[in-house]
Amino acid sequence: MVQGIPFLKLSGLVVKSLAKPMAKQLKEVAGDIGFLRNSCIWIGQTTSYVVARMSHFTAEGFNHHKFRFVELKKSEALKNGAEIVSEALVLATAVSVALLEYARTNQKKALDDQKRRAQQAEAEARQDARLLAIERALRENRQAIDDLAAATEQSRAYGFWRRPR
């Protein structure tokens, strides 16, 4: 069986490949767009805070030292936030393509399963029809045998049939 070109997989690879330059461009323009700039700064500061908190809690003797957090400079927070946003874009693209391929594969399996069940039901229906035909023929044969047996008995009663001695 000849398979066609897997356009979905190829288009998924193209989208994944395009996501990387788009992410790079996003990092470059993050400082120029107001909403994106503020979001990247917030993401950079929040990530820095979470990393500092985790480092403090995993350090030995964290109970003895008070946690202190020093905010990053806005330019550093912007850089970190833009990096995270761009990586999130690449990851979201890859996950979306993988989920789309998974859904398509499941849909194909469901259709194949449905075809297989339909073929099984058709085969069972054919077998049932054959079984009914065999049972009908068997009943007809039994009836014919019973009719022959009755005719034989009747002919014996009239003396047309004699047993060899």
CYANA upper distance limits for C-alpha pairs under 8 A (distance plus 0.5 A):
  6 PRO  CA     10 LEU  CA      6.78
  7 PHE  CA     11 SER  CA      6.36
  8 LEU  CA     12 GLY  CA      6.52
  8 LEU  CA    101 GLU  CA      8.01
  9 LYS  CA     13 LEU  CA      6.74
  9 LYS  CA    101 GLU  CA      7.91
 10 LEU  CA     14 VAL  CA      6.77
 11 SER  CA     15 VAL  CA      6.62
 12 GLY  CA     16 LYS  CA      6.62
 12 GLY  CA     97 VAL  CA      6.09
 13 LEU  CA     17 SER  CA      6.54
 14 VAL  CA     18 LEU  CA      6.60
 15 VAL  CA     19 ALA  CA      6.58
 15 VAL  CA     93 THR  CA      7.89
 16 LYS  CA     20 LYS  CA      7.50
 16 LYS  CA     90 VAL  CA      7.62
 16 LYS  CA     93 THR  CA      6.73
 16 LYS  CA     94 ALA  CA      6.55
 16 LYS  CA     97 VAL  CA      8.42
 17 SER  CA     21 PRO  CA      8.09
 18 LEU  CA     22 MET  CA      6.80
 19 ALA  CA     23 ALA  CA      6.48
 19 ALA  CA     89 LEU  CA      7.56
 19 ALA  CA     90 VAL  CA      6.03
 19 ALA  CA     93 THR  CA      7.34
 20 LYS  CA     24 LYS  CA      6.78
 20 LYS  CA     90 VAL  CA      6.66
 21 PRO  CA     25 GLN  CA      6.63
 22 MET  CA     26 LEU  CA      6.55
 23 ALA  CA     27 LYS  CA      6.79
 23 ALA  CA     85 VAL  CA      8.38
 23 ALA  CA     86 SER  CA      4.92
 23 ALA  CA     87 GLU  CA      7.49
 23 ALA  CA     89 LEU  CA      6.95
 23 ALA  CA     90 VAL  CA      7.30
 24 LYS  CA     28 GLU  CA      6.97
 24 LYS  CA     86 SER  CA      7.28
 25 GLN  CA     29 VAL  CA      6.80
 26 LEU  CA     30 ALA  CA      6.30
 26 LEU  CA     82 ALA  CA      7.85
 26 LEU  CA     86 SER  CA      6.96
 27 LYS  CA     79 LYS  CA      8.16
 27 LYS  CA     82 ALA  CA      5.55
 27 LYS  CA     83 GLU  CA      6.89
 27 LYS  CA     85 VAL  CA      8.45
 27 LYS  CA     86 SER  CA      6.88
 29 VAL  CA     33 ILE  CA      7.22
 30 ALA  CA     36 LEU  CA      6.15
 30 ALA  CA     37 ARG  CA      5.74
 30 ALA  CA     40 CYS  CA      7.73
 30 ALA  CA     78 LEU  CA      8.18
 30 ALA  CA     82 ALA  CA      6.80
 31 GLY  CA     36 LEU  CA      7.81
 31 GLY  CA     37 ARG  CA      5.41
 31 GLY  CA     78 LEU  CA      7.67
 32 ASP  CA     37 ARG  CA      7.30
 33 ILE  CA     37 ARG  CA      6.23
 34 GLY  CA     38 ASN  CA      6.70
 35 PHE  CA     39 SER  CA      6.58
 36 LEU  CA     40 CYS  CA      6.48
 37 ARG  CA     41 ILE  CA      6.68
 37 ARG  CA     78 LEU  CA      7.25
 38 ASN  CA     42 TRP  CA      6.63
 39 SER  CA     43 ILE  CA      6.56
 39 SER  CA     81 GLY  CA      8.15
 40 CYS  CA     44 GLY  CA      6.45
 40 CYS  CA     77 ALA  CA      7.68
 40 CYS  CA     78 LEU  CA      5.72
 40 CYS  CA     79 LYS  CA      8.18
 40 CYS  CA     80 ASN  CA      8.05
 40 CYS  CA     81 GLY  CA      4.65
 40 CYS  CA     82 ALA  CA      5.84
 40 CYS  CA     85 VAL  CA      7.73
 41 ILE  CA     45 GLN  CA      6.61
 41 ILE  CA     74 LYS  CA      6.85
 41 ILE  CA     75 SER  CA      8.44
 41 ILE  CA     77 ALA  CA      5.41
 41 ILE  CA     78 LEU  CA      4.92
 41 ILE  CA     79 LYS  CA      8.38
 41 ILE  CA     80 ASN  CA      8.36
 41 ILE  CA     81 GLY  CA      6.25
 42 TRP  CA     46 THR  CA      6.50
 42 TRP  CA     77 ALA  CA      7.93
 42 TRP  CA     78 LEU  CA      8.50
 42 TRP  CA     81 GLY  CA      7.74
 43 ILE  CA     47 THR  CA      6.46
 43 ILE  CA     77 ALA  CA      8.08
 43 ILE  CA     80 ASN  CA      8.34
 43 ILE  CA     81 GLY  CA      5.45
 43 ILE  CA     84 ILE  CA      8.31
 44 GLY  CA     48 SER  CA      6.61
 44 GLY  CA     76 GLU  CA      8.26
 44 GLY  CA     77 ALA  CA      4.82
 44 GLY  CA     78 LEU  CA      6.61
 44 GLY  CA     79 LYS  CA      7.91
 44 GLY  CA     80 ASN  CA      5.48
 44 GLY  CA     81 GLY  CA      4.46
 44 GLY  CA     82 ALA  CA      8.20
 44 GLY  CA     84 ILE  CA      8.30
 45 GLN  CA     49 TYR  CA      6.63
 45 GLN  CA     71 GLU  CA      7.12
 45 GLN  CA     72 LEU  CA      6.97
 45 GLN  CA     77 ALA  CA      6.04
 45 GLN  CA     81 GLY  CA      8.21
 46 THR  CA     50 VAL  CA      6.68
 47 THR  CA     51 VAL  CA      6.61
 47 THR  CA     81 GLY  CA      8.46
 48 SER  CA     52 ALA  CA      6.59
 48 SER  CA     71 GLU  CA      8.35
 48 SER  CA     72 LEU  CA      8.12
 49 TYR  CA     53 ARG  CA      6.58
 49 TYR  CA     69 PHE  CA      7.38
 49 TYR  CA     71 GLU  CA      8.27
 50 VAL  CA     54 MET  CA      6.60
 51 VAL  CA     55 SER  CA      6.55
 52 ALA  CA     56 HIS  CA      6.60
 52 ALA  CA     69 PHE  CA      7.60
 53 ARG  CA     57 PHE  CA      6.72
 53 ARG  CA     67 PHE  CA      8.14
 54 MET  CA     58 THR  CA      6.55
 55 SER  CA     59 ALA  CA      6.51
 56 HIS  CA     62 PHE  CA      6.53
 56 HIS  CA     67 PHE  CA      7.38
 57 PHE  CA     62 PHE  CA      6.28
 58 THR  CA     62 PHE  CA      7.85
 61 GLY  CA     65 HIS  CA      7.82
 62 PHE  CA     66 LYS  CA      8.20
 72 LEU  CA     76 GLU  CA      6.62
 72 LEU  CA     77 ALA  CA      6.24
 73 LYS  CA     77 ALA  CA      6.58
 74 LYS  CA     78 LEU  CA      6.36
 75 SER  CA     79 LYS  CA      6.65
 76 GLU  CA     80 ASN  CA      6.69
 77 ALA  CA     81 GLY  CA      6.38
 78 LEU  CA     82 ALA  CA      6.40
 79 LYS  CA     83 GLU  CA      6.68
 80 ASN  CA     84 ILE  CA      6.78
 81 GLY  CA     85 VAL  CA      6.61
 82 ALA  CA     86 SER  CA      6.51
 83 GLU  CA     87 GLU  CA      6.63
 84 ILE  CA     88 ALA  CA      6.46
 85 VAL  CA     89 LEU  CA      6.67
 86 SER  CA     90 VAL  CA      6.95
 87 GLU  CA     91 LEU  CA      6.58
 88 ALA  CA     92 ALA  CA      6.36
 89 LEU  CA     93 THR  CA      6.61
 90 VAL  CA     94 ALA  CA      6.74
 91 LEU  CA     95 VAL  CA      6.55
 92 ALA  CA     96 SER  CA      6.45
 93 THR  CA     97 VAL  CA      6.72
 94 ALA  CA     98 ALA  CA      6.64
 95 VAL  CA     99 LEU  CA      6.53
 96 SER  CA    100 LEU  CA      6.58
 97 VAL  CA    101 GLU  CA      6.68
 98 ALA  CA    102 TYR  CA      6.58
 99 LEU  CA    103 ALA  CA      6.53
100 LEU  CA    104 ARG  CA      6.61
101 GLU  CA    105 THR  CA      6.57
102 TYR  CA    106 ASN  CA      6.64
103 ALA  CA    107 GLN  CA      6.58
104 ARG  CA    108 LYS  CA      6.64
105 THR  CA    109 LYS  CA      6.63
106 ASN  CA    110 ALA  CA      6.57
107 GLN  CA    111 LEU  CA      6.75
108 LYS  CA    112 ASP  CA      6.67
109 LYS  CA    113 ASP  CA      6.48
110 ALA  CA    114 GLN  CA      6.54
111 LEU  CA    115 LYS  CA      6.67
112 ASP  CA    116 ARG  CA      6.63
113 ASP  CA    117 ARG  CA      6.67
114 GLN  CA    118 ALA  CA      6.67
115 LYS  CA    119 GLN  CA      6.65
116 ARG  CA    120 GLN  CA      6.63
117 ARG  CA    121 ALA  CA      6.56
118 ALA  CA    122 GLU  CA      6.62
119 GLN  CA    123 ALA  CA      6.61
120 GLN  CA    124 GLU  CA      6.59
121 ALA  CA    125 ALA  CA      6.58
122 GLU  CA    126 ARG  CA      6.73
123 ALA  CA    127 GLN  CA      6.68
124 GLU  CA    128 ASP  CA      6.54
125 ALA  CA    129 ALA  CA      6.63
126 ARG  CA    130 ARG  CA      6.67
127 GLN  CA    131 LEU  CA      6.55
128 ASP  CA    132 LEU  CA      6.63
129 ALA  CA    133 ALA  CA      6.70
130 ARG  CA    134 ILE  CA      6.67
131 LEU  CA    135 GLU  CA      6.61
132 LEU  CA    136 ARG  CA      6.57
133 ALA  CA    137 ALA  CA      6.63
134 ILE  CA    138 LEU  CA      6.52
135 GLU  CA    139 ARG  CA      6.66
136 ARG  CA    140 GLU  CA      6.71
137 ALA  CA    141 ASN  CA      6.56
138 LEU  CA    142 ARG  CA      6.57
139 ARG  CA    143 GLN  CA      6.57
140 GLU  CA    144 ALA  CA      6.60
141 ASN  CA    145 ILE  CA      6.58
142 ARG  CA    146 ASP  CA      6.53
143 GLN  CA    147 ASP  CA      6.52
144 ALA  CA    148 LEU  CA      6.60
145 ILE  CA    149 ALA  CA      6.52
146 ASP  CA    150 ALA  CA      6.57
147 ASP  CA    151 ALA  CA      6.60
148 LEU  CA    152 THR  CA      6.49
149 ALA  CA    153 GLU  CA      6.68
150 ALA  CA    154 GLN  CA      6.56
151 ALA  CA    155 SER  CA      6.54
152 THR  CA    156 ARG  CA      6.74
152 THR  CA    161 TRP  CA      8.13
153 GLU  CA    157 ALA  CA      6.74
154 GLN  CA    158 TYR  CA      7.05
155 SER  CA    159 GLY  CA      6.68
155 SER  CA    160 PHE  CA      5.68
155 SER  CA    161 TRP  CA      6.25
156 ARG  CA    160 PHE  CA      6.20
156 ARG  CA    161 TRP  CA      5.23
156 ARG  CA    162 ARG  CA      7.31
